[in-house]
Amino acid sequence: MLLIEEKLYAIIARNIGLVTPFEIHIISSEEYENWYRKFIDAHQEI
């Protein structure tokens, strides 16, 4: 999984730069369901 995450970060950095106002989290479905979901009031998949 780490190699995929690294490739995604590289693609994002190439397109929007390294210094941005965004905080991007690349997570698994399990991590989302067990942790992040409880903090999200409205879900919008893009």
Backbone bond lengths (Angstrom), bond angles and torsions (degrees), N, CA, C in turn:
res aa  C-N    CA-C-N  psi(-1)  N-CA   C-N-CA  omega(-1)  CA-C   N-CA-C  phi
1 M - - - 1.455 - - 1.527 111.05 -
2 L 1.311 117.81 -34.63 1.460 120.87 -176.09 1.523 111.60 -60.46
3 L 1.324 118.24 -40.65 1.461 120.71 -179.80 1.525 110.91 -62.11
4 I 1.319 117.41 -40.46 1.465 121.51 178.25 1.529 109.76 -63.77
5 E 1.319 117.06 -44.65 1.471 121.05 178.65 1.524 110.74 -60.51
6 E 1.315 117.23 -43.11 1.460 120.70 180.00 1.527 110.96 -62.88
7 K 1.319 117.13 -40.65 1.470 120.88 178.40 1.531 110.72 -65.02
8 L 1.328 116.75 -41.00 1.465 119.92 178.77 1.525 111.18 -64.49
9 Y 1.330 117.26 -43.90 1.467 120.52 177.44 1.524 110.85 -60.64
10 A 1.329 117.44 -40.02 1.465 121.09 179.52 1.527 110.76 -64.14
11 I 1.322 117.40 -42.50 1.466 121.49 178.48 1.522 110.34 -63.39
12 I 1.318 116.55 -44.72 1.468 120.80 179.94 1.526 110.04 -63.34
13 A 1.319 117.16 -45.35 1.467 121.25 -179.00 1.527 111.07 -62.16
14 R 1.327 117.13 -39.07 1.468 120.22 178.38 1.514 111.43 -64.21
15 N 1.333 116.92 -34.87 1.458 120.75 -175.63 1.522 114.36 -86.74
16 I 1.326 118.32 -35.07 1.470 119.19 -176.90 1.521 113.07 -119.82
17 G 1.321 117.77 -5.73 1.457 121.15 179.39 1.523 112.30 93.16
18 L 1.315 115.04 167.65 1.471 120.37 -178.00 1.522 112.90 -82.10
19 V 1.331 116.77 -31.87 1.462 121.16 -178.99 1.523 107.95 -104.31
20 T 1.320 115.73 108.17 1.463 121.21 -177.96 1.524 109.63 -140.31
21 P 1.329 117.57 165.39 1.463 120.14 176.08 1.540 111.97 -83.17
22 F 1.322 117.19 8.01 1.462 121.46 -175.80 1.517 111.69 -99.76
23 E 1.310 115.89 146.22 1.455 122.03 172.39 1.527 105.83 -116.13
24 I 1.310 116.29 110.18 1.467 121.23 -173.26 1.521 109.16 -106.37
25 H 1.322 116.30 128.11 1.455 122.58 178.34 1.525 107.92 -116.14
26 I 1.304 116.78 123.91 1.465 121.90 174.96 1.524 105.46 -105.28
27 I 1.336 115.32 113.54 1.458 120.71 -172.20 1.523 110.53 -132.60
28 S 1.316 115.68 164.75 1.464 121.22 176.29 1.528 108.90 -85.82
29 S 1.316 116.15 166.75 1.469 120.94 176.56 1.521 110.79 -59.91
30 E 1.324 116.03 -38.38 1.468 120.85 -179.99 1.527 111.03 -65.02
31 E 1.328 116.91 -44.00 1.468 120.14 178.07 1.524 110.75 -62.19
32 Y 1.314 116.36 -39.85 1.468 120.33 178.89 1.528 110.20 -62.11
33 E 1.318 116.89 -51.90 1.461 120.84 -176.42 1.527 112.16 -64.04
34 N 1.325 117.24 -38.96 1.465 121.12 -175.22 1.520 114.71 -84.64
35 W 1.324 118.66 -18.84 1.454 118.84 -176.14 1.523 113.32 -132.58
36 Y 1.324 118.29 -61.43 1.457 122.16 -170.10 1.526 113.65 -67.92
37 R 1.314 117.76 -35.30 1.469 121.34 -174.30 1.525 112.81 -56.95
38 K 1.320 117.33 -35.32 1.468 119.55 -177.54 1.527 113.05 -68.97
39 F 1.329 118.26 -14.96 1.459 121.66 179.94 1.521 112.85 -98.20
40 I 1.322 117.37 -3.72 1.468 121.24 -175.08 1.533 110.04 -104.42
41 D 1.343 116.28 121.94 1.451 120.55 178.90 1.538 111.24 -83.05
42 A 1.315 117.11 -39.37 1.466 121.67 -179.73 1.516 107.88 -128.90
43 H 1.313 116.40 135.45 1.467 122.27 -177.02 1.517 109.81 -107.57
44 Q 1.340 116.50 128.18 1.456 121.54 175.10 1.514 107.94 -136.21
45 E 1.326 117.28 113.85 1.448 122.06 -179.94 1.518 109.17 -88.37
46 I 1.343 115.19 132.70 1.472 119.33 178.64 1.503 110.50 -121.89
